[in-house]
Amino acid sequence: MSRADVLCARLAEVRRRVAAACEGCGREPGSVRLVAVSKFHPASDIAALVACGQREFGESYLQEALAKQDELVGQDVLWHYVGALQTKKAKDVVGRFGLVHSVDSEKLARELAKRAIAARLLQPVLIEVNLGDEEQKAGVDEADLSALAELVVSLNKGGCGLDLRGLMCLPPMFDAPEEARPYFEHLRELRDELSASLGLPLPELSMGMTGDFEAAIEEGATIIRVGTSIFGPRPPKA
């Protein structure tokens, strides 16, 4: 099989698993968006998957992502920025990504908003929450989530700035998917509480990856981020 055939077969299997997970918990498969996490994989892999009907792709390293975007100009791709984001790089993210998953500080939120307002556009974002209190991971502490969400909502100026769409989490790594389930459940609860307190719909929950996305779907994920099950093991970062 060619590389393209392998990718398309893996994509079909992931979609089958998504549909089965949705059926098992009474959800419509269309309620879950599959983001193929393509970091470290070439633009040719993305093009092959676009030809198989996959549209949404996630990247974590800005320079790599922008190079792929330039190479794939004209392709029907909706880009997601799913990695930790430095404030100084906000200017290169705004308007280039359909959704930024990793807003985790006031400083970053203000810089993204400033760039979006200057460009006269509305940048959809998620707030990343560090539910595992892991120092090595990005994400706002749960105790600071409400204040950050209120700030992000305030940074919508006349239809320009930031558009808060929901929450994202990257739970601790576990051998068994069921061990991640409480984190997914808790993120959904935080989202629901935040939506009620803000008086705003927050439709998106970005949670679940290759090893645990079925559990995430059962707990309400609307976006899952799947890399290895589609692309195979990641090559070493250059």
LUMTORPA-55390 format. One line per field, with one value per residue (C-alpha): residue number from 1; residue in three letters; x, y, z. Coordinates in nm, 3 decimals. Layout:
i c(NUM_...)
aa c(ALA_...)
X c(X_...)
Y c(Y_...)
Z c(Z_...)
This chain:
i c(1_2_3_4_5_6_7_8_9_10_11_12_13_14_15_16_17_18_19_20_21_22_23_24_25_26_27_28_29_30_31_32_33_34_35_36_37_38_39_40_41_42_43_44_45_46_47_48_49_50_51_52_53_54_55_56_57_58_59_60_61_62_63_64_65_66_67_68_69_70_71_72_73_74_75_76_77_78_79_80_81_82_83_84_85_86_87_88_89_90_91_92_93_94_95_96_97_98_99_100_101_102_103_104_105_106_107_108_109_110_111_112_113_114_115_116_117_118_119_120_121_122_123_124_125_126_127_128_129_130_131_132_133_134_135_136_137_138_139_140_141_142_143_144_145_146_147_148_149_150_151_152_153_154_155_156_157_158_159_160_161_162_163_164_165_166_167_168_169_170_171_172_173_174_175_176_177_178_179_180_181_182_183_184_185_186_187_188_189_190_191_192_193_194_195_196_197_198_199_200_201_202_203_204_205_206_207_208_209_210_211_212_213_214_215_216_217_218_219_220_221_222_223_224_225_226_227_228_229_230_231_232_233_234_235_236_237_238)
aa c(MET_SER_ARG_ALA_ASP_VAL_LEU_CYS_ALA_ARG_LEU_ALA_GLU_VAL_ARG_ARG_ARG_VAL_ALA_ALA_ALA_CYS_GLU_GLY_CYS_GLY_ARG_GLU_PRO_GLY_SER_VAL_ARG_LEU_VAL_ALA_VAL_SER_LYS_PHE_HIS_PRO_ALA_SER_ASP_ILE_ALA_ALA_LEU_VAL_ALA_CYS_GLY_GLN_ARG_GLU_PHE_GLY_GLU_SER_TYR_LEU_GLN_GLU_ALA_LEU_ALA_LYS_GLN_ASP_GLU_LEU_VAL_GLY_GLN_ASP_VAL_LEU_TRP_HIS_TYR_VAL_GLY_ALA_LEU_GLN_THR_LYS_LYS_ALA_LYS_ASP_VAL_VAL_GLY_ARG_PHE_GLY_LEU_VAL_HIS_SER_VAL_ASP_SER_GLU_LYS_LEU_ALA_ARG_GLU_LEU_ALA_LYS_ARG_ALA_ILE_ALA_ALA_ARG_LEU_LEU_GLN_PRO_VAL_LEU_ILE_GLU_VAL_ASN_LEU_GLY_ASP_GLU_GLU_GLN_LYS_ALA_GLY_VAL_ASP_GLU_ALA_ASP_LEU_SER_ALA_LEU_ALA_GLU_LEU_VAL_VAL_SER_LEU_ASN_LYS_GLY_GLY_CYS_GLY_LEU_ASP_LEU_ARG_GLY_LEU_MET_CYS_LEU_PRO_PRO_MET_PHE_ASP_ALA_PRO_GLU_GLU_ALA_ARG_PRO_TYR_PHE_GLU_HIS_LEU_ARG_GLU_LEU_ARG_ASP_GLU_LEU_SER_ALA_SER_LEU_GLY_LEU_PRO_LEU_PRO_GLU_LEU_SER_MET_GLY_MET_THR_GLY_ASP_PHE_GLU_ALA_ALA_ILE_GLU_GLU_GLY_ALA_THR_ILE_ILE_ARG_VAL_GLY_THR_SER_ILE_PHE_GLY_PRO_ARG_PRO_PRO_LYS_ALA)
X c(0.000_0.113_0.161_-0.158_-0.354_-0.221_-0.319_-0.667_-0.719_-0.609_-0.836_-1.130_-1.062_-1.049_-1.375_-1.527_-1.417_-1.558_-1.893_-1.900_-1.821_-2.094_-2.346_-2.259_-2.343_-2.634_-2.455_-2.452_-2.109_-2.134_-2.123_-1.752_-1.490_-1.176_-0.857_-0.569_-0.258_0.004_0.306_0.638_0.466_0.510_0.267_0.232_0.062_-0.185_-0.257_-0.323_-0.569_-0.743_-0.799_-0.967_-1.202_-1.020_-1.028_-0.912_-0.546_-0.362_-0.011_0.198_0.509_0.451_0.740_0.660_0.290_0.336_0.566_0.300_0.032_0.241_0.304_-0.065_-0.214_-0.536_-0.612_-0.936_-0.777_-0.894_-0.587_-0.589_-0.307_-0.296_0.043_0.174_0.200_0.453_0.313_0.576_0.444_0.082_0.121_0.187_-0.108_-0.399_-0.588_-0.381_-0.562_-0.934_-0.906_-0.634_-0.669_-0.406_-0.487_-0.365_-0.268_-0.386_-0.071_-0.128_-0.498_-0.433_-0.167_-0.385_-0.673_-0.453_-0.339_-0.691_-0.835_-0.557_-0.641_-1.015_-1.101_-1.245_-1.010_-1.181_-0.998_-1.020_-0.880_-0.644_-0.688_-0.411_-0.629_-0.341_-0.139_0.158_0.436_0.573_0.243_0.078_-0.270_-0.432_-0.485_-0.845_-0.861_-0.775_-1.003_-1.303_-1.100_-0.922_-1.250_-1.406_-1.105_-1.118_-1.487_-1.415_-1.161_-1.432_-1.454_-1.731_-1.693_-1.312_-1.072_-1.126_-1.420_-1.421_-1.555_-1.485_-1.214_-0.928_-0.729_-0.437_-0.474_-0.185_-0.069_-0.222_-0.185_-0.563_-0.806_-1.050_-0.801_-0.835_-1.215_-1.245_-1.043_-1.271_-1.578_-1.436_-1.355_-1.714_-1.839_-1.609_-1.731_-2.095_-2.038_-1.845_-2.110_-2.377_-2.175_-2.085_-2.430_-2.271_-2.278_-1.937_-1.998_-1.649_-1.465_-1.128_-1.018_-0.913_-0.626_-0.525_-0.524_-0.839_-1.066_-1.354_-1.372_-1.352_-1.640_-1.849_-1.781_-1.884_-1.582_-1.674_-1.317_-1.071_-0.704_-0.570_-0.221_-0.057_-0.360_-0.369_-0.009_0.173_0.461_0.604_0.950_1.204_1.176_1.436)
Y c(0.000_0.352_0.599_0.776_0.449_0.370_0.714_0.692_0.345_0.466_0.770_0.546_0.328_0.629_0.756_0.412_0.422_0.774_0.663_0.356_0.565_0.813_0.537_0.382_0.700_0.821_1.101_1.189_1.130_1.477_1.625_1.533_1.705_1.506_1.712_1.517_1.624_1.649_1.790_1.643_1.491_1.631_1.845_1.559_1.350_1.631_1.661_1.286_1.305_1.609_1.398_1.140_1.403_1.512_1.891_1.981_1.954_2.043_2.178_2.254_2.426_2.757_2.769_2.417_2.497_2.817_2.638_2.372_2.636_2.804_2.472_2.380_2.711_2.640_2.317_2.302_2.294_2.436_2.474_2.434_2.554_2.295_2.351_2.587_2.937_3.204_3.556_3.689_3.456_3.566_3.797_3.496_3.294_3.537_3.487_3.183_2.931_2.865_2.781_2.838_2.573_2.693_3.032_3.004_3.350_3.710_3.820_3.584_3.665_4.039_4.001_3.778_4.024_4.321_4.150_4.041_4.389_4.541_4.294_4.363_3.999_3.772_3.494_3.186_3.050_2.788_2.821_2.538_2.415_2.228_1.980_1.758_2.036_1.926_2.184_2.071_2.133_2.454_2.553_2.786_2.662_2.574_2.841_3.109_2.986_3.207_3.529_3.442_3.352_3.682_3.864_3.674_3.751_4.121_4.118_4.108_4.465_4.525_4.186_4.196_4.043_3.706_3.468_3.227_2.893_2.660_2.469_2.232_1.995_1.757_1.520_1.322_1.023_0.693_0.335_0.282_0.524_0.492_0.666_0.982_0.980_1.178_1.461_1.472_1.467_1.749_1.964_1.927_2.030_2.333_2.432_2.403_2.610_2.871_2.894_2.950_3.214_3.404_3.368_3.254_2.931_2.760_2.480_2.331_2.077_1.982_1.664_1.313_1.180_0.850_0.649_0.779_0.957_0.712_0.795_1.166_1.135_0.958_1.250_1.515_1.598_1.800_1.805_1.516_1.553_1.235_1.197_0.855_0.649_0.834_0.921_0.647_0.714_1.064_1.098_1.274_1.653_1.800)
Z c(0.000_-0.067_0.217_0.108_0.117_0.465_0.593_0.447_0.596_0.940_0.911_0.823_1.128_1.360_1.215_1.271_1.636_1.676_1.533_1.760_2.068_1.976_1.918_2.252_2.443_2.232_2.048_1.679_1.516_1.365_1.716_1.744_1.532_1.453_1.447_1.292_1.482_1.211_1.395_1.276_0.972_0.620_0.427_0.178_0.451_0.514_0.142_0.123_0.411_0.262_-0.048_0.181_0.323_0.638_0.679_1.031_1.131_1.451_1.487_1.797_1.661_1.491_1.245_1.123_1.099_0.900_0.654_0.596_0.552_0.285_0.111_0.116_0.003_-0.182_0.005_0.204_0.550_0.882_1.102_1.480_1.704_1.984_2.147_2.410_2.266_2.356_2.377_2.137_1.867_1.895_1.597_1.371_1.499_1.471_1.148_1.047_1.268_1.285_1.654_1.914_2.187_2.432_2.585_2.943_3.070_3.078_2.898_2.606_2.585_2.571_2.303_2.086_2.125_2.037_1.719_1.627_1.681_1.471_1.193_1.237_1.290_1.556_1.667_1.814_2.118_2.392_2.741_2.833_3.191_3.374_3.562_3.671_3.838_3.627_3.631_3.295_3.117_3.006_3.116_3.363_3.717_3.790_4.061_3.805_3.528_3.601_3.608_3.284_3.112_3.216_3.074_2.743_2.706_2.767_2.483_2.218_2.092_1.842_1.680_1.678_1.928_2.095_2.073_2.368_2.244_2.536_2.721_2.647_2.867_2.839_3.135_3.284_3.082_3.193_3.074_3.086_2.916_3.206_3.434_3.224_3.241_3.568_3.411_3.109_3.331_3.542_3.239_3.122_3.465_3.466_3.121_3.227_3.542_3.347_3.077_3.342_3.529_3.212_3.061_2.736_2.536_2.542_2.295_2.262_2.476_2.327_2.503_2.415_2.205_2.044_2.366_2.529_2.283_2.325_2.697_2.613_2.367_2.629_2.865_2.614_2.396_2.088_1.954_1.976_1.883_1.724_1.585_1.624_1.523_1.191_1.110_1.300_1.541_1.519_1.368_1.590_1.593_1.359)
